[in-house]
Amino acid sequence: MDPRFDEFLHVPARLSIVALLAPAAWVDFGFLRDSIGTSDSALSKHVSALAEAGYVIVRKDQQRRARRTFVQLTAQGRYAFQRHAGALEQIVAAARTPAEPTEPDIPQPS
């Protein structure tokens, strides 16, 4: 296995989260939830796990009566995502490379 492959990030919801965060500064929790198509509680668990790993920062803002949560990818998270994406790209490239043709094992008549 490629050492750049990150089992922790490979969880589909986590990979989707960091992929959405990669091109952005701060992303609204609701946008992440709606984009991934998950519940608040499931997203919260994944975001918390990513924060504990140092991959994201969570910021809560009080705006009028509503409290909004924003998430940002850290430098460590960005680096981990880039490495993991590189490993995935290498796996895909290897799958697209045709294998050397071999002679099939065809039984010969006796």
Secondary structure as the mmCIF struct_conf table of DSSP 4:
data_model
#
loop_
_struct_conf.conf_type_id
_struct_conf.id
_struct_conf.beg_label_comp_id
_struct_conf.beg_label_asym_id
_struct_conf.beg_label_seq_id
_struct_conf.end_label_comp_id
_struct_conf.end_label_asym_id
_struct_conf.end_label_seq_id
TURN_TY1_P TURN_TY1_P1 PRO A 3 ARG A 4
TURN_TY1_P TURN_TY1_P2 GLU A 7 HIS A 10
BEND BEND1 VAL A 11 VAL A 11
HELX_RH_AL_P HELX_RH_AL_P1 PRO A 12 LEU A 21
TURN_TY1_P TURN_TY1_P3 ALA A 22 PRO A 23
BEND BEND2 ALA A 25 TRP A 26
STRN STRN1 VAL A 27 ASP A 28
HELX_RH_AL_P HELX_RH_AL_P2 PHE A 29 ILE A 36
TURN_TY1_P TURN_TY1_P4 GLY A 37 GLY A 37
HELX_RH_AL_P HELX_RH_AL_P3 ASP A 40 GLU A 52
TURN_TY1_P TURN_TY1_P5 ALA A 53 GLY A 54
BEND BEND3 TYR A 55 TYR A 55
STRN STRN2 VAL A 56 GLN A 63
TURN_TY1_P TURN_TY1_P6 ARG A 64 ARG A 65
STRN STRN3 ALA A 66 LEU A 73
HELX_RH_AL_P HELX_RH_AL_P4 ALA A 75 ARG A 96
BEND BEND4 THR A 97 THR A 97
HELX_LH_PP_P HELX_LH_PP_P1 PRO A 98 PRO A 101
HELX_LH_PP_P HELX_LH_PP_P2 PRO A 107 PRO A 109
#
